[in-house]
Amino acid sequence: MNFFNEYALLVAVALPVVVIVGLQVFLFVAGERGTGLIPGLARYPSIEIRAAVETAPHEVLSATATVATAVESSNDEEERLAA
């Protein structure tokens, strides 16, 4: 029984690793590059942060809300029946 417990733990830990490596190999053979299932030694792509970005001007239409909101409970009929 001790033999079974030791190897069951080994299988439980190794099986997910084997599956992920198998998926990575399959994707590599199929032509996918940079899928990221297993971190590689390649450098991360750099992003230019200081580039000038044009944005549309923000216009404030009104400082106060122009739409009247009325709160109506969703169970009006039940409230009337309960009263």
DSSP file (Angstrom, degrees, kcal/mol; ACC not computed):
  #  RESIDUE AA STRUCTURE BP1 BP2  ACC     N-H-->O    O-->H-N    N-H-->O    O-->H-N    TCO  KAPPA ALPHA  PHI   PSI    X-CA   Y-CA   Z-CA
    1    1 A M     >        0   0    0      0, 0.0     4,-2.1     0, 0.0     5,-0.2   0.000 360.0 360.0 360.0 -35.5    0.0    0.0    0.0
    2    2 A N  H  >  +     0   0    0      1,-0.2     4,-2.1     2,-0.2     5,-0.2   0.873 360.0  55.2 -63.7 -36.7    2.9    2.4    0.7
    3    3 A F  H  > S+     0   0    0      1,-0.2     4,-2.0     2,-0.2    -1,-0.2   0.912 108.3  48.1 -60.3 -44.0    4.2    1.8   -2.8
    4    4 A F  H  > S+     0   0    0      1,-0.2     4,-2.2     2,-0.2    -2,-0.2   0.903 110.3  51.4 -65.1 -42.3    0.8    2.8   -4.3
    5    5 A N  H  X S+     0   0    0     -4,-2.1     4,-1.7     1,-0.2    -1,-0.2   0.899 110.0  49.2 -63.6 -41.1    0.6    6.0   -2.1
    6    6 A E  H  X S+     0   0    0     -4,-2.1     4,-1.6     1,-0.2    -1,-0.2   0.930 116.0  41.1 -65.5 -45.2    4.1    7.1   -3.2
    7    7 A Y  H  X S+     0   0    0     -4,-2.0     4,-2.4     2,-0.2    -1,-0.2   0.783 109.1  59.6 -77.9 -25.0    3.5    6.7   -6.9
    8    8 A A  H  X S+     0   0    0     -4,-2.2     4,-2.4     2,-0.2    -1,-0.2   0.907 107.3  47.5 -65.6 -40.3   -0.1    8.1   -6.7
    9    9 A L  H  X S+     0   0    0     -4,-1.7     4,-1.8     2,-0.2     5,-0.2   0.900 110.8  51.5 -64.9 -41.4    1.4   11.3   -5.4
   10   10 A L  H  X S+     0   0    0     -4,-1.6     4,-2.5     1,-0.2    -2,-0.2   0.916 112.5  45.5 -61.8 -43.3    4.0   11.3   -8.1
   11   11 A V  H  X S+     0   0    0     -4,-2.4     4,-2.4     1,-0.2    -2,-0.2   0.903 110.5  53.9 -67.0 -41.3    1.4   10.8  -10.8
   12   12 A A  H  < S+     0   0    0     -4,-2.4    -1,-0.2     1,-0.2    -2,-0.2   0.829 116.6  37.8 -64.3 -31.8   -0.9   13.5   -9.3
   13   13 A V  H  X S+     0   0    0     -4,-1.8     4,-0.7    -5,-0.1    -2,-0.2   0.858 120.4  44.4 -85.7 -38.6    1.9   16.0   -9.4
   14   14 A A  H  X S+     0   0    0     -4,-2.5     4,-2.6    -5,-0.2     5,-0.2   0.788  98.5  70.6 -80.7 -27.8    3.5   15.0  -12.7
   15   15 A L  H  X S+     0   0    0     -4,-2.4     4,-2.3     1,-0.2    -1,-0.2   0.915  99.0  46.0 -62.2 -46.8    0.4   14.6  -14.8
   16   16 A P  H  > S+     0   0    0      0, 0.0     4,-2.3     0, 0.0    -1,-0.2   0.891 114.3  49.9 -62.7 -35.8   -0.6   18.3  -15.1
   17   17 A V  H  X S+     0   0    0     -4,-0.7     4,-2.3     2,-0.2    -2,-0.2   0.919 111.2  48.2 -66.7 -42.5    3.0   19.2  -15.9
   18   18 A V  H  X S+     0   0    0     -4,-2.6     4,-2.4     1,-0.2    -1,-0.2   0.892 111.2  51.2 -64.8 -39.7    3.2   16.5  -18.6
   19   19 A V  H  X S+     0   0    0     -4,-2.3     4,-2.4    -5,-0.2    -2,-0.2   0.925 111.2  46.8 -64.8 -44.5   -0.1   17.7  -20.1
   20   20 A I  H  X S+     0   0    0     -4,-2.3     4,-2.3     2,-0.2    -2,-0.2   0.911 113.6  48.1 -65.8 -41.6    1.0   21.4  -20.3
   21   21 A V  H  X S+     0   0    0     -4,-2.3     4,-2.4     2,-0.2    -1,-0.2   0.900 111.3  51.5 -64.6 -39.4    4.3   20.4  -21.8
   22   22 A G  H  X S+     0   0    0     -4,-2.4     4,-2.5     2,-0.2    -2,-0.2   0.902 109.8  49.1 -63.3 -41.5    2.5   18.2  -24.3
   23   23 A L  H  X S+     0   0    0     -4,-2.4     4,-2.6     2,-0.2    -2,-0.2   0.909 110.9  50.4 -62.9 -41.8    0.2   21.1  -25.3
   24   24 A Q  H  X S+     0   0    0     -4,-2.3     4,-2.1     2,-0.2    -2,-0.2   0.910 111.5  47.6 -63.6 -42.1    3.1   23.4  -25.7
   25   25 A V  H  X S+     0   0    0     -4,-2.4     4,-2.5     2,-0.2    -2,-0.2   0.916 111.8  50.4 -65.3 -43.0    4.9   20.8  -28.0
   26   26 A F  H  X S+     0   0    0     -4,-2.5     4,-2.1     1,-0.2    -2,-0.2   0.919 111.7  47.5 -61.3 -44.3    1.7   20.3  -30.0
   27   27 A L  H  X>S+     0   0    0     -4,-2.6     5,-2.6     2,-0.2     4,-0.5   0.879 111.7  50.8 -65.3 -37.1    1.3   24.0  -30.5
   28   28 A F  H ><5S+     0   0    0     -4,-2.1     3,-0.8     1,-0.2    -2,-0.2   0.910 111.6  46.9 -66.0 -41.9    4.9   24.4  -31.5
   29   29 A V  H 3<5S+     0   0    0     -4,-2.5    -2,-0.2     1,-0.2    -1,-0.2   0.856 108.6  56.2 -67.6 -34.5    4.6   21.6  -34.1
   30   30 A A  H 3<5S-     0   0    0     -4,-2.1    -1,-0.2    -5,-0.2    -2,-0.2   0.575 125.9-100.2 -75.6  -8.6    1.4   23.1  -35.4
   31   31 A G  T <<5S+     0   0    0     -3,-0.8     2,-0.3    -4,-0.5    -3,-0.2   0.429  74.7 139.9 108.5  -0.3    3.2   26.4  -36.0
   32   32 A E      < -     0   0    0     -5,-2.6     2,-0.4    -6,-0.2    -1,-0.3  -0.601  29.1-170.6 -78.8 134.5    2.2   28.5  -33.1
   33   33 A R        +     0   0    0     -2,-0.3    -5,-0.0     1,-0.2     0, 0.0  -0.977  62.7  14.4-125.3 140.1    5.0   30.6  -31.6
   34   34 A G        +     0   0    0     -2,-0.4    -1,-0.2     1,-0.1    -2,-0.0   0.862  68.5 149.2  71.8  37.0    4.9   32.6  -28.4
   35   35 A T        -     0   0    0     -3,-0.2    -2,-0.1   -11,-0.1    -1,-0.1   0.791  47.1-140.7 -75.5 -26.2    1.8   30.9  -26.9
   36   36 A G        +     0   0    0      2,-0.3    -1,-0.1   -12,-0.0   -12,-0.0   0.639  61.6 127.0  82.4  15.1    3.1   31.4  -23.4
   37   37 A L  S    S+     0   0    0      1,-0.3   -16,-0.1   -17,-0.1   -17,-0.0   0.910  85.5  28.7 -68.6 -39.7    2.0   28.1  -21.8
   38   38 A I  S    S-     0   0    0    -18,-0.1    -2,-0.3   -17,-0.1    -1,-0.3  -0.986  99.4-115.5-118.8 124.4    5.6   27.7  -20.6
   39   39 A P        -     0   0    0      0, 0.0     2,-0.1     0, 0.0    -2,-0.0  -0.359  37.2-157.2 -61.1 131.0    7.6   30.8  -20.0
   40   40 A G        -     0   0    0      2,-0.1     0, 0.0    -2,-0.1     0, 0.0  -0.265  28.6-105.9 -98.0-172.9   10.5   31.0  -22.4
   41   41 A L  S    S+     0   0    0     -2,-0.1     2,-0.0     2,-0.1    -1,-0.0   0.395  80.7 115.3 -94.9   1.4   13.8   32.8  -22.4
   42   42 A A  S    S-     0   0    0      1,-0.1     2,-0.1     0, 0.0    -2,-0.1  -0.362  71.4-108.9 -71.6 152.8   12.7   35.4  -24.9
   43   43 A R        -     0   0    0      1,-0.1    -1,-0.1    -2,-0.0     3,-0.1  -0.469  34.1-104.5 -78.9 152.5   12.4   39.0  -23.8
   44   44 A Y        -     0   0    0     -2,-0.1     2,-0.1     1,-0.1    -1,-0.1  -0.489  42.5-100.5 -71.8 145.8    9.1   40.7  -23.4
   45   45 A P        -     0   0    0      0, 0.0     2,-0.2     0, 0.0    -1,-0.1  -0.437  38.8-124.3 -68.0 142.2    8.1   43.1  -26.2
   46   46 A S        -     0   0    0     -2,-0.1     2,-0.5    -3,-0.1    -3,-0.0  -0.606  16.5-148.9 -89.5 149.6    8.7   46.7  -25.2
   47   47 A I        -     0   0    0     -2,-0.2     2,-0.8     0, 0.0    -1,-0.0  -0.971  16.7-127.3-119.2 129.2    5.9   49.3  -25.4
   48   48 A E        +     0   0    0     -2,-0.5     3,-0.3     1,-0.2    -2,-0.0  -0.663  32.3 173.3 -77.5 111.5    6.6   52.9  -26.1
   49   49 A I        +     0   0    0     -2,-0.8    -1,-0.2     1,-0.2     0, 0.0   0.809  68.5  59.9 -90.2 -33.0    5.0   54.8  -23.3
   50   50 A R  S    S+     0   0    0      2,-0.1    -1,-0.2     0, 0.0     2,-0.1   0.300  73.8 126.9 -84.8  11.3    6.2   58.3  -24.0
   51   51 A A        -     0   0    0     -3,-0.3     2,-0.2     1,-0.1     0, 0.0  -0.427  69.0-106.2 -69.6 143.1    4.6   58.5  -27.4
   52   52 A A        -     0   0    0     -2,-0.1     2,-0.5     1,-0.0    -1,-0.1  -0.505  36.5-163.8 -72.2 133.8    2.3   61.5  -28.0
   53   53 A V        -     0   0    0     -2,-0.2     2,-0.5    -3,-0.1    -1,-0.0  -0.978  10.1-143.6-123.2 127.5   -1.3   60.6  -28.1
   54   54 A E        -     0   0    0     -2,-0.5     2,-0.3     0, 0.0    -2,-0.0  -0.761  22.3-175.5 -89.9 132.5   -4.0   62.9  -29.4
   55   55 A T        -     0   0    0     -2,-0.5     3,-0.1     3,-0.0    -2,-0.0  -0.902  30.1-103.7-124.2 155.9   -7.3   62.8  -27.6
   56   56 A A        -     0   0    0     -2,-0.3     2,-0.1     1,-0.1     0, 0.0  -0.491  47.5 -98.8 -73.3 145.8  -10.6   64.5  -28.2
   57   57 A P        -     0   0    0      0, 0.0     2,-0.7     0, 0.0    -1,-0.1  -0.427  34.3-123.5 -67.4 139.8  -11.4   67.5  -26.0
   58   58 A H        -     0   0    0     -2,-0.1     2,-0.5    -3,-0.1    -3,-0.0  -0.751  28.4-166.3 -86.3 117.6  -13.6   66.7  -23.1
   59   59 A E        -     0   0    0     -2,-0.7     2,-0.7     0, 0.0     0, 0.0  -0.907  13.0-145.0-107.9 129.2  -16.7   69.0  -23.2
   60   60 A V        -     0   0    0     -2,-0.5     3,-0.1     1,-0.2    -2,-0.0  -0.825  12.5-171.1 -91.4 117.7  -18.9   69.2  -20.2
   61   61 A L        -     0   0    0     -2,-0.7     2,-0.3     1,-0.3    -1,-0.2   0.916  68.1  -6.7 -76.9 -43.7  -22.5   69.6  -21.4
   62   62 A S        -     0   0    0      1,-0.1    -1,-0.3     0, 0.0     4,-0.1  -0.990  49.7-143.4-154.5 142.8  -24.1   70.4  -18.1
   63   63 A A  S    S+     0   0    0     -2,-0.3     2,-0.3    -3,-0.1    -1,-0.1   0.766  90.5  50.5 -79.3 -24.7  -23.0   70.5  -14.5
   64   64 A T  S    S-     0   0    0      1,-0.0     2,-0.2     2,-0.0     0, 0.0  -0.796  97.6 -97.2-112.6 156.8  -26.3   69.2  -13.3
   65   65 A A        -     0   0    0     -2,-0.3    -2,-0.1     1,-0.1    -1,-0.0  -0.518  27.5-166.5 -71.3 134.1  -28.3   66.2  -14.4
   66   66 A T        +     0   0    0     -2,-0.2     2,-0.5    -4,-0.1    -1,-0.1   0.523  65.2  82.8 -99.0  -7.6  -31.0   67.1  -16.9
   67   67 A V  S    S-     0   0    0      2,-0.0     2,-0.4     0, 0.0    -2,-0.1  -0.861  75.2-136.9-102.0 126.2  -32.9   63.8  -16.7
   68   68 A A        -     0   0    0     -2,-0.5     2,-0.5     2,-0.0    -2,-0.1  -0.657  18.4-156.3 -79.9 131.6  -35.3   63.3  -13.9
   69   69 A T        -     0   0    0     -2,-0.4     2,-0.5     2,-0.0    -2,-0.0  -0.938   6.5-166.1-113.1 128.3  -35.0   59.9  -12.3
   70   70 A A        -     0   0    0     -2,-0.5     2,-0.7     2,-0.0    -2,-0.0  -0.947  14.8-140.5-112.3 130.1  -37.9   58.4  -10.5
   71   71 A V        +     0   0    0     -2,-0.5     2,-0.5     2,-0.0    -2,-0.0  -0.804  23.0 178.6 -93.3 118.4  -37.3   55.4   -8.3
   72   72 A E        -     0   0    0     -2,-0.7    -2,-0.0     2,-0.0     4,-0.0  -0.981  28.9-122.6-120.2 126.2  -40.1   52.9   -8.6
   73   73 A S    >   -     0   0    0     -2,-0.5     3,-0.8     1,-0.1    -2,-0.0  -0.338  13.1-131.3 -69.4 150.2  -39.8   49.7   -6.6
   74   74 A S  T 3  S+     0   0    0      1,-0.3     3,-0.2     2,-0.1    -1,-0.1   0.625 102.7  51.9 -78.1 -12.3  -39.9   46.5   -8.6
   75   75 A N  T 3>  +     0   0    0      1,-0.2     4,-2.0     2,-0.1    -1,-0.3  -0.264  64.4 135.9-118.7  46.6  -42.4   44.9   -6.2
   76   76 A D  H <> S+     0   0    0     -3,-0.8     4,-2.3     1,-0.2     5,-0.2   0.917  73.4  50.1 -58.0 -46.3  -45.1   47.7   -6.1
   77   77 A E  H  > S+     0   0    0      1,-0.2     4,-2.2     2,-0.2    -1,-0.2   0.899 110.1  49.8 -64.6 -39.8  -48.0   45.3   -6.5
   78   78 A E  H  > S+     0   0    0      1,-0.2     4,-2.1     2,-0.2    -1,-0.2   0.878 109.5  52.4 -65.6 -36.1  -46.8   43.0   -3.7
   79   79 A E  H  X S+     0   0    0     -4,-2.0     4,-1.5     2,-0.2    -2,-0.2   0.909 109.6  48.6 -65.8 -41.0  -46.3   46.0   -1.4
   80   80 A R  H  < S+     0   0    0     -4,-2.3    -2,-0.2     1,-0.2    -1,-0.2   0.903 112.8  48.0 -65.6 -39.8  -49.9   47.1   -2.1
   81   81 A L  H  < S+     0   0    0     -4,-2.2    -1,-0.2     1,-0.2    -2,-0.2   0.865 110.2  51.9 -67.9 -34.9  -51.2   43.6   -1.4
   82   82 A A  H  <        0   0    0     -4,-2.1    -1,-0.2     1,-0.3    -2,-0.2   0.788 360.0 360.0 -72.5 -27.4  -49.2   43.4    1.8
   83   83 A A     <        0   0    0     -4,-1.5    -1,-0.3    -5,-0.1    -2,-0.2   0.482 360.0 360.0 -79.9 360.0  -50.6   46.7    3.1
